[in-house]
Amino acid sequence: MSRYLLGFAAGFVAVLVFHQAMLTLLHGVHFVSIAPFPLAPTAPFGVPKIWSLAFWGGIWGMVFVLFECKFPRNLLAYLIAAIVFGAIGPSLVAWFVVLPLKGMPMGGGFHSAGVITAFLVNGAWGLGTAIFFLATAGRR
């Protein structure tokens, strides 16, 4: 199977497991009001938000495959690089591309709770994507 398809699958599943687990934790300690596993429909197709998030996690999983070949070979360093990739890449695109396209301020106003939440949930996604990708695609 193509490494890009495996990256998509890893990123998709990582949203459902790691990303949402981190959001569950943050919601559970009342750090964020956003509930995990959102089912509200998204525009324009009315797909539940959780499936939209998972789809975009899969797309980011394909981007992950482009960069993971540059990650260190040591497993711990590889996982740390994946966390950093996940925390930074999707967060920056969300803040500077997605939110303005939706008519919202860049970075959602860069409130500290929002910034921390983005780094934590997306970093968790990066870790999950790396774990699932390594489990399916193996080491290079």
KOLGU-134257 format. One line per field, with one value per atom (N, C-alpha, C, CB): residue in three letters; atom name; x, y, z. Coordinates in steps of 0.2 Angstrom, whole numbers. Glycine has a CB too. Example, Ala and Ser with C-alpha at 12.3 -4.5 7.8 and 13.67 -1.06 7.14 Angstrom:
// residues 2
resn	[Ala, Ala, Ala, Ala, Ser, Ser, Ser, Ser]
name	[N, CA, C, CB, N, CA, C, CB]
X	[66, 62, 66, 57, 64, 68, 64, 70]
Y	[-28, -22, -16, -22, -11, -5, 0, -3]
Z	[39, 39, 39, 45, 35, 36, 39, 29]
//
This chain:
// residues 140
resn	[Met, Met, Met, Met, Ser, Ser, Ser, Ser, Arg, Arg, Arg, Arg, Tyr, Tyr, Tyr, Tyr, Leu, Leu, Leu, Leu, Leu, Leu, Leu, Leu, Gly, Gly, Gly, Gly, Phe, Phe, Phe, Phe, Ala, Ala, Ala, Ala, Ala, Ala, Ala, Ala, Gly, Gly, Gly, Gly, Phe, Phe, Phe, Phe, Val, Val, Val, Val, Ala, Ala, Ala, Ala, Val, Val, Val, Val, Leu, Leu, Leu, Leu, Val, Val, Val, Val, Phe, Phe, Phe, Phe, His, His, His, His, Gln, Gln, Gln, Gln, Ala, Ala, Ala, Ala, Met, Met, Met, Met, Leu, Leu, Leu, Leu, Thr, Thr, Thr, Thr, Leu, Leu, Leu, Leu, Leu, Leu, Leu, Leu, His, His, His, His, Gly, Gly, Gly, Gly, Val, Val, Val, Val, His, His, His, His, Phe, Phe, Phe, Phe, Val, Val, Val, Val, Ser, Ser, Ser, Ser, Ile, Ile, Ile, Ile, Ala, Ala, Ala, Ala, Pro, Pro, Pro, Pro, Phe, Phe, Phe, Phe, Pro, Pro, Pro, Pro, Leu, Leu, Leu, Leu, Ala, Ala, Ala, Ala, Pro, Pro, Pro, Pro, Thr, Thr, Thr, Thr, Ala, Ala, Ala, Ala, Pro, Pro, Pro, Pro, Phe, Phe, Phe, Phe, Gly, Gly, Gly, Gly, Val, Val, Val, Val, Pro, Pro, Pro, Pro, Lys, Lys, Lys, Lys, Ile, Ile, Ile, Ile, Trp, Trp, Trp, Trp, Ser, Ser, Ser, Ser, Leu, Leu, Leu, Leu, Ala, Ala, Ala, Ala, Phe, Phe, Phe, Phe, Trp, Trp, Trp, Trp, Gly, Gly, Gly, Gly, Gly, Gly, Gly, Gly, Ile, Ile, Ile, Ile, Trp, Trp, Trp, Trp, Gly, Gly, Gly, Gly, Met, Met, Met, Met, Val, Val, Val, Val, Phe, Phe, Phe, Phe, Val, Val, Val, Val, Leu, Leu, Leu, Leu, Phe, Phe, Phe, Phe, Glu, Glu, Glu, Glu, Cys, Cys, Cys, Cys, Lys, Lys, Lys, Lys, Phe, Phe, Phe, Phe, Pro, Pro, Pro, Pro, Arg, Arg, Arg, Arg, Asn, Asn, Asn, Asn, Leu, Leu, Leu, Leu, Leu, Leu, Leu, Leu, Ala, Ala, Ala, Ala, Tyr, Tyr, Tyr, Tyr, Leu, Leu, Leu, Leu, Ile, Ile, Ile, Ile, Ala, Ala, Ala, Ala, Ala, Ala, Ala, Ala, Ile, Ile, Ile, Ile, Val, Val, Val, Val, Phe, Phe, Phe, Phe, Gly, Gly, Gly, Gly, Ala, Ala, Ala, Ala, Ile, Ile, Ile, Ile, Gly, Gly, Gly, Gly, Pro, Pro, Pro, Pro, Ser, Ser, Ser, Ser, Leu, Leu, Leu, Leu, Val, Val, Val, Val, Ala, Ala, Ala, Ala, Trp, Trp, Trp, Trp, Phe, Phe, Phe, Phe, Val, Val, Val, Val, Val, Val, Val, Val, Leu, Leu, Leu, Leu, Pro, Pro, Pro, Pro, Leu, Leu, Leu, Leu, Lys, Lys, Lys, Lys, Gly, Gly, Gly, Gly, Met, Met, Met, Met, Pro, Pro, Pro, Pro, Met, Met, Met, Met, Gly, Gly, Gly, Gly, Gly, Gly, Gly, Gly, Gly, Gly, Gly, Gly, Phe, Phe, Phe, Phe, His, His, His, His, Ser, Ser, Ser, Ser, Ala, Ala, Ala, Ala, Gly, Gly, Gly, Gly, Val, Val, Val, Val, Ile, Ile, Ile, Ile, Thr, Thr, Thr, Thr, Ala, Ala, Ala, Ala, Phe, Phe, Phe, Phe, Leu, Leu, Leu, Leu, Val, Val, Val, Val, Asn, Asn, Asn, Asn, Gly, Gly, Gly, Gly, Ala, Ala, Ala, Ala, Trp, Trp, Trp, Trp, Gly, Gly, Gly, Gly, Leu, Leu, Leu, Leu, Gly, Gly, Gly, Gly, Thr, Thr, Thr, Thr, Ala, Ala, Ala, Ala, Ile, Ile, Ile, Ile, Phe, Phe, Phe, Phe, Phe, Phe, Phe, Phe, Leu, Leu, Leu, Leu, Ala, Ala, Ala, Ala, Thr, Thr, Thr, Thr, Ala, Ala, Ala, Ala, Gly, Gly, Gly, Gly, Arg, Arg, Arg, Arg, Arg, Arg, Arg, Arg]
name	[N, CA, C, CB, N, CA, C, CB, N, CA, C, CB, N, CA, C, CB, N, CA, C, CB, N, CA, C, CB, N, CA, C, CB, N, CA, C, CB, N, CA, C, CB, N, CA, C, CB, N, CA, C, CB, N, CA, C, CB, N, CA, C, CB, N, CA, C, CB, N, CA, C, CB, N, CA, C, CB, N, CA, C, CB, N, CA, C, CB, N, CA, C, CB, N, CA, C, CB, N, CA, C, CB, N, CA, C, CB, N, CA, C, CB, N, CA, C, CB, N, CA, C, CB, N, CA, C, CB, N, CA, C, CB, N, CA, C, CB, N, CA, C, CB, N, CA, C, CB, N, CA, C, CB, N, CA, C, CB, N, CA, C, CB, N, CA, C, CB, N, CA, C, CB, N, CA, C, CB, N, CA, C, CB, N, CA, C, CB, N, CA, C, CB, N, CA, C, CB, N, CA, C, CB, N, CA, C, CB, N, CA, C, CB, N, CA, C, CB, N, CA, C, CB, N, CA, C, CB, N, CA, C, CB, N, CA, C, CB, N, CA, C, CB, N, CA, C, CB, N, CA, C, CB, N, CA, C, CB, N, CA, C, CB, N, CA, C, CB, N, CA, C, CB, N, CA, C, CB, N, CA, C, CB, N, CA, C, CB, N, CA, C, CB, N, CA, C, CB, N, CA, C, CB, N, CA, C, CB, N, CA, C, CB, N, CA, C, CB, N, CA, C, CB, N, CA, C, CB, N, CA, C, CB, N, CA, C, CB, N, CA, C, CB, N, CA, C, CB, N, CA, C, CB, N, CA, C, CB, N, CA, C, CB, N, CA, C, CB, N, CA, C, CB, N, CA, C, CB, N, CA, C, CB, N, CA, C, CB, N, CA, C, CB, N, CA, C, CB, N, CA, C, CB, N, CA, C, CB, N, CA, C, CB, N, CA, C, CB, N, CA, C, CB, N, CA, C, CB, N, CA, C, CB, N, CA, C, CB, N, CA, C, CB, N, CA, C, CB, N, CA, C, CB, N, CA, C, CB, N, CA, C, CB, N, CA, C, CB, N, CA, C, CB, N, CA, C, CB, N, CA, C, CB, N, CA, C, CB, N, CA, C, CB, N, CA, C, CB, N, CA, C, CB, N, CA, C, CB, N, CA, C, CB, N, CA, C, CB, N, CA, C, CB, N, CA, C, CB, N, CA, C, CB, N, CA, C, CB, N, CA, C, CB, N, CA, C, CB, N, CA, C, CB, N, CA, C, CB, N, CA, C, CB, N, CA, C, CB, N, CA, C, CB, N, CA, C, CB, N, CA, C, CB, N, CA, C, CB, N, CA, C, CB, N, CA, C, CB, N, CA, C, CB, N, CA, C, CB, N, CA, C, CB, N, CA, C, CB, N, CA, C, CB, N, CA, C, CB, N, CA, C, CB, N, CA, C, CB, N, CA, C, CB, N, CA, C, CB, N, CA, C, CB, N, CA, C, CB, N, CA, C, CB, N, CA, C, CB, N, CA, C, CB, N, CA, C, CB, N, CA, C, CB, N, CA, C, CB, N, CA, C, CB, N, CA, C, CB]
X	[4, 0, 4, -5, 2, 6, 7, 2, 13, 15, 10, 22, 8, 3, -4, 3, -6, -12, -12, -15, -6, -5, -5, 1, -2, -1, -8, 3, -12, -19, -23, -23, -22, -26, -23, -25, -17, -14, -16, -6, -16, -19, -26, -17, -30, -37, -39, -41, -36, -37, -34, -33, -28, -25, -30, -18, -34, -39, -44, -42, -46, -51, -49, -54, -42, -39, -36, -35, -30, -26, -28, -19, -30, -33, -39, -34, -43, -50, -48, -55, -44, -42, -39, -37, -35, -32, -38, -26, -42, -48, -52, -52, -53, -57, -54, -58, -47, -44, -44, -36, -43, -43, -51, -41, -56, -63, -64, -67, -61, -63, -60, -60, -54, -52, -54, -44, -59, -62, -57, -65, -52, -48, -51, -41, -55, -58, -66, -55, -70, -77, -79, -81, -75, -76, -77, -71, -82, -83, -80, -91, -77, -74, -80, -70, -77, -82, -88, -84, -87, -92, -96, -90, -103, -107, -111, -112, -110, -113, -111, -111, -116, -115, -110, -121, -106, -101, -103, -94, -102, -104, -99, -105, -100, -106, -110, -105, -107, -111, -114, -106, -114, -117, -114, -124, -108, -105, -103, -98, -104, -103, -95, -104, -94, -88, -82, -88, -84, -79, -76, -81, -80, -78, -74, -84, -76, -72, -65, -76, -65, -59, -54, -59, -57, -54, -51, -58, -55, -53, -47, -59, -48, -42, -36, -44, -37, -31, -28, -34, -32, -29, -25, -35, -28, -24, -18, -28, -18, -12, -7, -13, -10, -6, -2, -10, -5, -1, 5, -6, 3, 9, 14, 6, 12, 17, 22, 13, 19, 23, 29, 19, 27, 32, 38, 29, 37, 42, 45, 39, 41, 44, 51, 39, 52, 59, 64, 59, 63, 68, 69, 67, 64, 64, 70, 58, 73, 78, 77, 80, 81, 80, 79, 86, 82, 81, 73, 85, 70, 63, 60, 61, 64, 61, 62, 65, 67, 68, 63, 75, 62, 57, 50, 56, 48, 41, 41, 40, 47, 47, 46, 53, 49, 49, 42, 54, 38, 31, 27, 29, 28, 24, 25, 26, 31, 33, 29, 40, 30, 27, 19, 28, 16, 9, 7, 7, 11, 9, 10, 13, 15, 16, 12, 23, 13, 10, 3, 12, -1, -8, -11, -12, -7, -9, -8, -6, -3, -1, -6, 6, -7, -12, -19, -12, -21, -28, -28, -29, -23, -23, -23, -17, -18, -17, -20, -10, -23, -27, -34, -24, -36, -42, -47, -42, -45, -49, -50, -46, -45, -47, -52, -41, -51, -56, -63, -53, -64, -70, -73, -70, -69, -71, -69, -78, -65, -63, -56, -63, -55, -48, -43, -48, -37, -31, -30, -25, -29, -27, -33, -21, -39, -44, -43, -46, -39, -37, -31, -43, -28, -22, -23, -17, -29, -30, -26, -38, -23, -18, -21, -16, -27, -30, -31, -37, -33, -34, -27, -37, -22, -15, -13, -10, -13, -11, -15, -12, -22, -26, -24, -33, -23, -21, -14, -20, -9, -3, -4, 2, -8, -8, -12, -12, -18, -22, -19, -29, -15, -12, -5, -11, -2, 4, 2, 7, -4, -6, -8, -12, -11, -12, -5, -16, 0, 6, 9, 11, 9, 11, 7, 11, 1, -3, -2, -11, -1, 0, 7, 0, 12, 18, 18, 23, 14, 13, 10, 10, 4, 0, 4, -7, 7, 11, 17, 14, 21, 26, 23, 30, 17, 14, 12, 9, 11, 8, 13, 2, 17, 22, 29, 23, 30, 37, 42, 39, 48, 53, 56, 59, 59, 62, 69, 63]
Y	[-6, 0, 6, 0, 11, 18, 21, 23, 23, 27, 33, 29, 36, 41, 39, 45, 33, 31, 29, 25, 26, 24, 30, 20, 35, 42, 45, 47, 44, 47, 43, 46, 36, 32, 33, 24, 34, 36, 42, 36, 47, 54, 54, 59, 50, 50, 47, 46, 41, 37, 41, 30, 45, 49, 54, 52, 57, 62, 59, 65, 53, 49, 47, 44, 45, 42, 48, 36, 50, 55, 62, 55, 65, 72, 73, 74, 68, 69, 66, 64, 62, 60, 66, 54, 70, 76, 81, 79, 82, 87, 84, 87, 78, 75, 77, 67, 76, 78, 85, 76, 89, 97, 99, 100, 96, 97, 95, 94, 89, 86, 90, 79, 93, 98, 105, 97, 106, 113, 118, 115, 116, 120, 123, 117, 119, 121, 120, 118, 123, 122, 118, 128, 117, 113, 105, 114, 102, 95, 91, 93, 85, 81, 77, 76, 75, 71, 75, 64, 81, 85, 82, 92, 82, 80, 85, 75, 91, 97, 96, 104, 98, 97, 103, 97, 101, 107, 108, 104, 115, 117, 115, 125, 113, 114, 108, 117, 102, 96, 93, 91, 96, 94, 88, 92, 86, 81, 82, 79, 77, 79, 81, 73, 86, 89, 84, 94, 79, 74, 71, 69, 69, 66, 71, 63, 77, 82, 83, 89, 83, 84, 78, 84, 72, 66, 66, 59, 68, 69, 73, 71, 79, 84, 81, 91, 77, 74, 69, 70, 66, 61, 65, 57, 71, 75, 77, 81, 79, 81, 75, 84, 69, 63, 62, 57, 64, 63, 68, 64, 74, 79, 77, 86, 74, 71, 66, 67, 62, 57, 61, 53, 67, 71, 73, 77, 74, 77, 72, 82, 66, 61, 58, 56, 58, 55, 59, 55, 66, 70, 70, 77, 66, 65, 61, 62, 62, 58, 50, 60, 46, 39, 36, 35, 39, 36, 37, 41, 32, 32, 37, 25, 39, 44, 51, 44, 52, 58, 59, 59, 53, 53, 55, 46, 52, 54, 61, 49, 64, 71, 75, 73, 74, 77, 77, 75, 71, 71, 75, 63, 75, 80, 87, 79, 89, 96, 98, 97, 93, 94, 95, 88, 90, 91, 97, 85, 99, 105, 111, 106, 112, 118, 118, 119, 113, 114, 115, 107, 110, 111, 117, 105, 119, 125, 131, 126, 132, 138, 139, 138, 133, 133, 135, 127, 132, 134, 142, 130, 144, 151, 156, 152, 155, 160, 159, 160, 153, 152, 150, 146, 145, 142, 148, 136, 150, 155, 161, 157, 164, 170, 168, 173, 163, 161, 160, 154, 158, 158, 164, 152, 170, 176, 178, 177, 173, 174, 177, 167, 180, 184, 178, 188, 181, 176, 173, 180, 167, 164, 164, 167, 166, 166, 171, 159, 176, 181, 180, 183, 174, 172, 172, 176, 170, 169, 163, 168, 164, 159, 152, 161, 152, 145, 142, 145, 146, 143, 141, 149, 145, 143, 137, 149, 136, 130, 124, 131, 125, 120, 117, 122, 122, 120, 116, 126, 119, 115, 108, 119, 107, 101, 96, 102, 98, 93, 91, 96, 96, 95, 91, 101, 92, 88, 81, 92, 80, 73, 70, 74, 74, 71, 69, 76, 73, 71, 65, 77, 64, 58, 52, 59, 53, 47, 45, 49, 50, 49, 45, 55, 47, 44, 36, 47, 35, 28, 24, 29, 26, 22, 22, 26, 27, 26, 21, 33, 22, 17, 10, 19, 9, 2, -1, 3, 3, 1, 1, 5, 6, 7, 5, 14, 4, 2, 8, -4, 6, 11, 11, 9, 17, 18, 14, 25]
Z	[0, 0, 0, 6, -3, -4, 3, -8, 4, 11, 12, 11, 6, 7, 9, 1, 7, 9, 17, 5, 18, 25, 30, 26, 27, 31, 32, 27, 27, 27, 33, 20, 32, 37, 44, 36, 45, 52, 54, 51, 50, 52, 54, 47, 50, 51, 58, 45, 59, 65, 71, 65, 70, 76, 78, 73, 74, 76, 81, 70, 79, 83, 89, 79, 90, 96, 100, 94, 97, 101, 101, 98, 96, 96, 100, 88, 99, 103, 111, 100, 112, 119, 122, 119, 119, 122, 123, 118, 119, 119, 125, 113, 126, 131, 138, 131, 138, 144, 146, 144, 141, 142, 144, 136, 141, 143, 150, 138, 151, 158, 164, 158, 163, 168, 167, 168, 163, 162, 159, 168, 155, 152, 146, 150, 142, 136, 137, 130, 134, 134, 128, 134, 123, 117, 119, 112, 118, 119, 114, 120, 116, 111, 107, 114, 101, 97, 95, 100, 92, 90, 84, 88, 85, 79, 75, 82, 77, 73, 66, 76, 61, 54, 52, 50, 47, 45, 38, 45, 36, 29, 24, 29, 18, 15, 14, 8, 16, 15, 21, 13, 27, 33, 36, 31, 35, 38, 45, 34, 50, 57, 58, 61, 62, 63, 64, 68, 68, 70, 63, 75, 59, 52, 48, 49, 48, 45, 48, 45, 54, 58, 56, 65, 56, 54, 47, 55, 42, 35, 35, 31, 38, 37, 41, 40, 46, 49, 45, 56, 40, 35, 30, 32, 28, 23, 26, 21, 33, 36, 37, 43, 37, 38, 32, 39, 26, 20, 19, 14, 22, 23, 27, 25, 33, 38, 34, 43, 29, 26, 22, 21, 19, 15, 20, 12, 26, 31, 35, 35, 37, 42, 39, 43, 33, 31, 33, 23, 35, 38, 46, 36, 49, 56, 58, 59, 64, 67, 66, 74, 66, 66, 73, 62, 78, 85, 86, 90, 89, 90, 94, 93, 100, 104, 101, 111, 97, 94, 88, 91, 85, 79, 82, 76, 88, 91, 93, 97, 96, 98, 91, 101, 86, 80, 77, 74, 78, 76, 80, 76, 86, 91, 89, 98, 88, 86, 79, 85, 74, 68, 68, 63, 72, 73, 77, 77, 82, 86, 81, 92, 77, 73, 67, 72, 62, 56, 55, 52, 58, 58, 61, 60, 67, 71, 67, 77, 63, 59, 54, 57, 50, 44, 47, 41, 52, 55, 57, 61, 60, 63, 57, 67, 52, 47, 40, 46, 39, 33, 34, 29, 38, 39, 42, 43, 48, 52, 48, 58, 45, 40, 35, 38, 32, 26, 29, 23, 35, 38, 41, 44, 40, 42, 50, 41, 52, 59, 60, 63, 66, 66, 66, 73, 64, 64, 71, 61, 71, 77, 82, 80, 80, 85, 90, 88, 88, 93, 97, 98, 96, 100, 108, 98, 110, 117, 120, 119, 125, 128, 128, 135, 131, 131, 124, 134, 119, 112, 109, 108, 111, 108, 111, 109, 118, 121, 119, 129, 118, 116, 109, 116, 105, 98, 98, 93, 102, 102, 105, 106, 110, 114, 109, 120, 107, 103, 96, 101, 93, 87, 88, 83, 94, 95, 97, 102, 100, 102, 95, 106, 90, 84, 80, 79, 81, 78, 81, 79, 87, 91, 88, 98, 88, 86, 79, 87, 75, 67, 67, 63, 70, 70, 72, 75, 78, 81, 76, 87, 73, 68, 62, 67, 60, 53, 54, 51, 59, 61, 61, 67, 64, 65, 58, 70, 54, 47, 42, 45, 41, 36, 38, 34, 44, 47, 46, 43, 49, 49, 41, 54, 40, 33, 33, 32]
//
